[in-house]
Amino acid sequence: MPQLAIIGLGLIGGSLGLALKEAQLEGLEIVGHDAEWGVNGRARKLGAIDREARHPAQAAEGAAVVVIATPILQMREVLEQIAPALGEGAVVTDTASTKRDVLRWAEELLPPEASFVGGHPIAGKEQSGLDAAEVSLFQGRPWAVVPSVRASEQAIKTVESLIALVGAQPVLIDAEEHDSYLAAVSHLPLVVSTALFSLASGSKAWPELAALAGPGFRDTTRLASSSPDLSHDICLTNRENLLHWLDRFGEELRRFRHLIEDRDAQEELIKAFAKVQTARDAFLRAPPERPRAAQAVDTMSAGERMLSFMVGEYVVRRTKEVERLLKERESGEAQPRRKLEDR
């Protein structure tokens, strides 16, 4: 039976399992592992996985596709743990919010017969953990695809099919671009949201401020409720890019501060607000599209493509296993015959 493993069953891993089960791929078995006590059983009862694994290596054994959905700084250890268990042609992907370090770890630790295709679903919410998982989390959302230099074309297509299967849109990008761009539109907002709430809640007047805080404050500080582990790992693994955008944000704040302070710059101030309002409204109506390379027409569905690969890998492994068993049996039968001939 074709097998897919999910290691890490929090918001992203749990939602991925639910979405794959919703797709009803015939014959696909989803094996899951989470290091937190009790999560594996809850994930199985929730319907996100079919079978529990006690260790990452146990989950990866026999899997055609392995998805690592743990916190970023745990991924190096997971890659090290699953490496000996990976079969020939196995595809490994991840869901980390930063990519450069993860690809470096994969290059260092995974066997050459496995393909690593980095991934990052641009989806989520401030709540974390399996209890926050939802089947529609990835619907219509971009999902970055960041292949390693050794990844096969078939492995890349398999990951893209997996992404399409859960309703997301694959976006092919390299690790450096990914980390630089996400620092601006994801990681900077996380830090700014946290800093704003820290500033307000640290004021002596916080009880009065809180009583008057409306939807604007709640929306702007929503990301401050993100997992502290996730926030910490992002800052640590994307430090240079994040510092760059923090510096640029500081410059923009100083520009607005100058316009507010200068009584003779009121026309410029309203123009600045109007320009940004127009740009953001246009973005919400129709975000600018990233140029895409021309792709060959493929009449197979995402599910068919993924299952085709997984079934193929399963057949190859089973064939080799049978051949090995037959050789062992022939070897075992030959030894008694030689002993009889010696007599």
Long-range contacts (C-beta under 8 A, 24 or more apart in sequence): 1-27, 1-28, 1-29, 1-314, 2-27, 2-28, 2-29, 2-64, 2-307, 2-310, 2-311, 2-313, 2-314, 3-28, 3-29, 3-30, 3-31, 3-62, 3-63, 3-64, 3-310, 3-314, 4-28, 4-29, 4-30, 4-31, 4-63, 4-64, 4-65, 4-66, 4-67, 4-310, 5-30, 5-31, 5-32, 5-33, 5-53, 5-59, 5-60, 5-63, 5-65, 5-66, 5-67, 6-30, 6-31, 6-32, 6-33, 6-48, 6-49, 6-59, 6-67, 6-69, 7-32, 7-33, 7-34, 7-56, 7-59, 7-60, 7-66, 7-67, 7-68, 7-69, 7-70, 7-78, 7-82, 8-33, 8-34, 8-68, 8-69, 8-70, 8-71, 8-74, 8-78, 8-95, 9-33, 9-34, 9-39, 9-40, 9-43, 9-48, 9-49, 9-69, 9-130, 10-34, 10-39, 10-69, 10-128, 10-129, 10-130, 10-132, 10-133, 11-124, 11-125, 11-127, 11-128, 11-129, 11-130, 11-132, 11-133, 11-137, 12-69, 12-95, 12-121, 12-123, 12-124, 12-137, 13-48, 13-67, 13-69, 13-70, 13-95, 13-133, 14-43, 14-46, 14-48, 14-130, 14-132, 14-133, 15-133, 15-134, 15-135, 15-137, 15-138, 16-48, 16-67, 16-69, 16-95, 16-138, 16-166, 17-43, 17-47, 17-48, 17-49, 17-133, 18-46, 18-47, 18-48, 18-133, 18-134, 18-135, 19-135, 19-136, 19-137, 19-138, 19-165, 19-166, 19-167, 20-162, 20-165, 20-166, 21-47, 21-48, 22-135, 23-165, 23-166, 23-303, 25-165, 25-303, 25-306, 25-307, 26-307, 27-307, 27-311, 28-307, 28-310, 31-59, 31-63, 32-59, 33-58, 33-59, 34-130, 35-70, 35-74, 39-130, 42-130, 43-130, 46-130, 46-133, 48-130, 48-133, 55-81, 56-81, 56-82, 57-81, 57-82, 57-84, 57-85, 58-85, 60-85, 60-86, 60-90, 61-85, 61-87, 62-87, 62-317, 63-87, 63-90, 64-89, 64-90, 64-91, 64-309, 64-310, 64-313, 64-314, 65-90, 65-91, 65-92, 65-93, 65-158, 65-159, 65-162, 65-306, 65-310, 66-90, 66-91, 66-92, 66-93, 67-93, 67-94, 67-95, 67-119, 67-162, 68-92, 68-93, 68-94, 68-95, 68-96, 69-94, 69-95, 71-227, 71-229, 71-230, 71-233, 72-96, 72-97, 72-98, 72-101, 72-102, 72-230, 72-233, 72-234, 72-236, 72-237, 73-233, 73-236, 73-237, 75-102, 75-105, 76-101, 76-105, 76-109, 79-105, 79-106, 79-109, 79-110, 80-109, 83-109, 83-110, 83-111, 83-114, 86-110, 86-111, 86-113, 86-114, 87-313, 87-317, 88-113, 88-114, 88-316, 88-317, 88-320, 89-113, 89-114, 89-115, 89-313, 89-316, 90-114, 90-115, 90-313, 91-115, 91-116, 91-117, 91-155, 91-158, 91-159, 91-309, 92-116, 92-117, 93-117, 93-118, 93-119, 93-159, 93-162, 94-118, 94-119, 94-120, 95-119, 95-120, 95-121, 96-120, 96-237, 97-182, 97-186, 97-187, 97-230, 97-233, 97-234, 97-238, 98-178, 98-179, 98-182, 98-233, 98-234, 98-237, 98-238, 99-144, 99-146, 99-175, 99-178, 99-179, 100-175, 100-176, 100-179, 100-237, 100-238, 101-237, 103-146, 103-148, 103-175, 106-148, 107-148, 107-149, 107-150, 112-150, 115-148, 115-150, 115-151, 115-152, 115-154, 115-155, 116-147, 116-148, 116-150, 116-151, 117-145, 117-146, 117-147, 117-148, 117-151, 117-155, 117-156, 117-158, 117-159, 118-144, 118-145, 118-146, 118-147, 118-148, 118-175, 119-143, 119-144, 119-145, 119-146, 119-159, 119-163, 120-144, 120-146, 120-178, 120-182, 121-163, 121-168, 122-186, 123-168, 126-222, 126-223, 126-224, 126-225, 126-226, 127-225, 128-226, 128-227, 128-230, 136-167, 138-163, 138-166, 138-167, 138-168, 139-166, 139-167, 139-168, 140-167, 140-168, 140-169, 141-167, 141-168, 141-169, 142-168, 142-169, 142-171, 143-168, 143-169, 143-170, 143-171, 144-171, 144-173, 144-178, 145-170, 145-171, 145-172, 145-173, 146-173, 146-174, 146-175, 146-178, 147-172, 154-309, 157-305, 157-309, 158-305, 158-306, 158-309, 158-310, 160-302, 161-302, 161-303, 161-305, 161-306, 161-309, 162-302, 162-306, 163-302, 164-302, 165-302, 165-303, 165-306, 171-290, 172-293, 179-238, 179-241, 180-241, 180-244, 182-238, 182-241, 183-238, 183-241, 183-242, 183-244, 183-245, 184-245, 187-234, 187-235, 187-238, 187-241, 187-242, 187-245, 188-242, 188-245, 188-246, 188-249, 189-223, 190-223, 190-226, 190-231, 190-234, 191-231, 191-235, 191-242, 191-246, 192-249, 193-220, 193-221, 193-222, 193-223, 193-224, 194-221, 194-223, 194-224, 194-231, 196-220, 196-221, 196-224, 197-221, 197-224, 198-224
